[in-house]
Amino acid sequence: MLKGSYVALVTPFKNNEIDYNSLERLIDFQIENRTDGILLCGTTGESPTIAGDEKERLMRFSIKKINGRIPVMMGTGTNNLHHTISATIKAQEWDVDYALVITPYYNKPTQIGLYQYFKAVAEGTTIPIVIYNVPGRTGINIQAETTIKLAKEFSNIVGIKEASGNLDQLSHIVKYTDKDFSVMSGEDALNLPIMSCGADGVISVTANILPRKVYDLVELCSKDKFNEALKIHQELIEINNALFIETNPIPVKEALHLMKKIERELRLPLCFMENDNLEILNTVLKKYKLV
């Protein structure tokens, strides 16, 4: 079952190419710090700017490097059904464990349209599918009733990454889906309250730089040790805020660069942080003794 602490891994670049040496070190860093799974080619991985052939090389390299030690999830969703099914089938062929399929952005479909879209993806593939609900980036929210219907009707729709920030919606999903349907937090600032509502884990940006802290928080929650988890939650408040001071993944890549783990490189239209925000981020990283 999908659960635990997953990292939404950045994609390191060097001279506008994927930096495989840095990627290898990032993967080692995550596994050494007990991260339960790795999401590649997600929004944090700048997937919209990575070409199809680059994605294949990245996935093949990463899967070989990980070598079955932890599960691998791949972002395969787009706002084009044909492209989404094609990418999801490829993930299946590459032995990826889960496909993360985002709600179609820009199109702003109705709930019926969202249901039919995910139905088509589920019927066109066999890989376990995780719905990604992030209305702040897509412009549309997949409502609890739609998620519950999809979870009940399609056995290969196995979970949802919930980044709506709506705890009532998330609570309904937890209550009215089977125990083998996974609800994962997609909001680092809300990881603790989301876990307390019955979620099974997180897919985290913060885990890029503090993987063990995020793992420990999730592990404590899974054991109902919420008072101990609260201490970590409070400890992470400032860094969680700093990592979203500008559009993700700009701050987390700047942080990893300051930590000397990757080159300072993004692909347009993403760009370097404004100097004032970069100073704030650097100050916070120093407080956490990360630089």
N, C-alpha and C positions, 0 to 999 in steps of 0.2 A: 504494500500500500504506500502511496505517495505521502510522505510525512517528513518532519524534521526541518533542519536549516539548510536551505538551498541558497547559493549565491547567484545573483544575476551578474555574471562576469563581464567586465569591460573587454573590449577588443583593443589590444595595444598596437599602435602603428609606428612605423619608422620609415621616413622618406616616402610616405604615402603607400606603403606596403604593410601587410600584417607582419608584426614583429614576433616571429615564432619563438625566439629565445626568451623574450619577456613573457610570452604566453605560457611557455613551459614552466617558468618560475612562478607565475601566478597560480597555475594549477597545483604545483607542489605546495605552495603556501597555503592553499585552501585545504588540501588533503591532510597536511601536517597539523592543521588546526581543527580537524574533526568535522569539517563541513560535510553534510549528509549527501549533497548533490549539487551539480553545476548546471546552470542554465547558460547556454551559448546562443549567440545571434538573437538575443532579445533586444528590447529598446535600449537598455544600458550598454549592450554590445554594439550599438550604432548600426543595427541591421539594415535600416533603409539605405545606408550608404555603401553597403558591401555587395559586390556583384555576385552572381550565381556561382561562377567558377571559384571565386575567393571563398565563398561559404563552404563549398565542397572540400577544398583544401584545408580550411580551418577545422571543419568537423572531423575529417579523416585523421588529421594530425592529433586533435584533442582526444578523440576516442582511443586512438592507439596509445597515447600518453596515459590516459586515465586507466585503461586496461581493465575495465570492469570493477575497479576498486570502489567506485560510488556511481550512482545513476547519473545519466546525462539527459538533459532536457534541451530541446532546440526550439527557438521561435520560428514558426513556419507561417504564421498568419499574415494576410494582407487584406486589402479591401476588394480584391479580385478573386472570385471563387475558384476559377481555373488555376490561377497561380498558387493559391493556398493549397488546393488538393495536390497539385504537382509537387510543391515543396514538402508537403507532409508525407507523400509517398517516398520521396527521396530520403527523408529522415528515417523512415521505416527501413529502406534498403541499406542505410548506413548503420543500422543496429542502434539507433537512438532509443532511449527508454520511453521518453514522453515527448509529444509535440505540444508546444504552447501556441494556441491559436487565438489571436487578439480579435476583439469585436471589430467589424469593418469600420474603419475610420473614414471621415468625410462624407460617406454616403448617407449617414444618419437614418438607418433603416428603422422600421417599426419593430415591435416585439415579435410580430408574426414573421417579419423578414429575418430577424435574428435567429428565430427558431429554425426556419427553413434553411438558412445558411449553414448553421452548425449541423443540422440533420444531413445536409448534402456532404459536408466534410466527413462526418462520422460514417456515412454509408459508402463513401468513396475510398476509405482507408481502413486499416486494422490496428494501427499503432494506438496506444493509449493517448487520449487527447485531454489537454487541460485548457479550459476556457480562460481567457485573460480579459478581465473587466477593468478598464481604466478610463472612465468617462472624461476625466480631465484632459486626456490626450486624444481621445477618439471622437468626442462630441456626443456619445450615446452611451446610456447605461443599460446593461442587460439586467432586467428586473429579476427578483428572487423567483417569481412564479415561472419565468421562462427557463431559468437555470434548473430548477427542480424538475420541470417537465423533461428537459433534455437528459438530466441525470437518470431519470426513471426509465426513459425509453431507449437509451443507447448505452450498451454495456461498455463501449470503448470511450465514452466520455466519462473520465474517471475523477475529475477534479476541477476546481476553479481557483485562479489567482485573483483574489478580490482586492482591488485598489480603488474602490469607490469611496472609502472612508465612512460608509453607512453601516453602522453596527447593527441597526435593526434589520436591514436587508440581509446582512451576513448571518445574523442569528436565525432568521427564517430558513436560510439555506441549510444551516447546520441541523436544525430541528426536523426538516421535512425531506431530507435525503438520507439514503441508507448509510450505514457506518463505513462502508467501503468507498464512499465518495469523499474525496479529500477537499477540504477548504483550506487554502493557503493565504496568508497575509501578503499583500503587495504594498503595504504602507509601513515603512520602518518605524515611524513615530507612533504607530498604533499596534505594534506587534504584541505587546502585553495585553491590552484590552481585547484585541482580536483573539488571542489564544485563550483568554479567560471566557470568551463566548463559545468556545468549543472547537476552534480551528485546530488543524493537524500540524501546522508548521508555517514557515515563512519562505518567501522568495525575496531575498534582501539585497539592497544596494550597499548598505553599511557593512555587510559581511565582506565586501571587497577589501576593506582596510582593517576591520576588527572581527575576523571570522570566528575566533574562539568565544568572544563575548556574546555574539549573536547565537552561536551554538549553545552556550551555557544557558542563556535566557530561555530558549526554546525547550531545552532538556528539562529545566526546572519546571516550566509550565506543564510539560507532559507528565510530570510526576506530582502535579497539583501542589507544588511548592511555590505558591504565588507570592508569598512574602519575601522570599529570597530573590525571586525573579524581579520583584519590584525594585530592589536595590540596583540591579543591572539596568533596568528600564530607566530609572532616574539618572544613572551614570551616563547613559547614552543620549539623553535628551539634547544636549548641546551639539554633539557631533551629528546626530540625525538632522537637526535643523540646518547646520552648516553645509551638509551635503546636498541640500535642496535650496540653497540660497540663490542659485541660478538653475536653469534647465538641466535636469539629469540627462546624460552623464558628465556634464562639464565639471562640476565640483569634484566628483569622485575621481575623475582622471587627473585633475590638477593635484588632488591629495596623493594619489599613487605616484605621481611624478615627484612631488616634494618628499615622498618617502623613498625616492630613488628606486622605484620598482618598474617604472615604464618611462618612455620618452614623453615629452610634452607635445602631444599631437592629437588633434581631432580632425574629423572631416567636415567640411562645409555642408550644410549651413551652420553647424556648431562651430564655436570659436572659443578662444581663451577667455577666462573670466575677466571682468572689469577689475582694475587694480585695487579699488577699495574693498571689494568682496574677496579678492585673493588674500589681502592682508588679514581680513576676518578669519578666513579659512585657516591660514597659516598659524594664527594665534591660537585657534581652537586645537589644531593638531599638536601644537607645543604643549598645551594643557594636558593632552592625553599621552604625551611623551612618544608621539609617533614620528616626530622630526626633531 
